Amino acid sequence: GATLTMLSVRHTGAARWDVQWERLAPGGTSIANDSFAAAQSATTTVNGNANVVTRTSITFTQAQADAVAAGDAFRLRVIRDANHADDTLAADALVLRLKVRQ
């Protein structure tokens, strides 16, 4: 899974995140051609105080993580979907850290 640690200067609202994996197999698809797996999403309600970190966890199956295994090279795309109805944060959300664990 992946854990996003975010920070917002505002203290009300929620941010919607989409995360996608792309396995970089030796001799595989060129990174000039995106082949990311389908996005998995989560919505984070920001902490009640400004400038305090908030964490969100997103769990992936092996298939949702583009079959990435230990030792594989990969790219990870993190997008804030500010146009989604669940995203009500009227400010920037900063990704401070991304932790990936198996």
Secondary structure in CASP SS format (residue, H / E / C, confidence):
PFRMAT SS
TARGET T0000
AUTHOR 0000-0000-0000
METHOD secondary structure of the structure
MODEL  1
G C 1.00
A E 1.00
T E 1.00
L E 1.00
T E 1.00
M E 1.00
L E 1.00
S E 1.00
V C 1.00
R C 1.00
H C 1.00
T C 1.00
G C 1.00
A E 1.00
A E 1.00
R E 1.00
W E 1.00
D E 1.00
V E 1.00
Q E 1.00
W E 1.00
E E 1.00
R E 1.00
L E 1.00
A C 1.00
P C 1.00
G C 1.00
G C 1.00
T C 1.00
S C 1.00
I C 1.00
A C 1.00
N C 1.00
D C 1.00
S C 1.00
F C 1.00
A C 1.00
A C 1.00
A C 1.00
Q E 1.00
S E 1.00
A E 1.00
T E 1.00
T E 1.00
T E 1.00
V C 1.00
N C 1.00
G C 1.00
N C 1.00
A C 1.00
N C 1.00
V C 1.00
V C 1.00
T E 1.00
R E 1.00
T E 1.00
S E 1.00
I E 1.00
T C 1.00
F C 1.00
T C 1.00
Q C 1.00
A C 1.00
Q C 1.00
A C 1.00
D C 1.00
A C 1.00
V C 1.00
A C 1.00
A C 1.00
G C 1.00
D C 1.00
A E 1.00
F E 1.00
R E 1.00
L E 1.00
R E 1.00
V E 1.00
I E 1.00
R E 1.00
D C 1.00
A C 1.00
N C 1.00
H C 1.00
A C 1.00
D C 1.00
D C 1.00
T C 1.00
L C 1.00
A C 1.00
A C 1.00
D C 1.00
A E 1.00
L E 1.00
V E 1.00
L E 1.00
R E 1.00
L E 1.00
K E 1.00
V E 1.00
R C 1.00
Q C 1.00
END
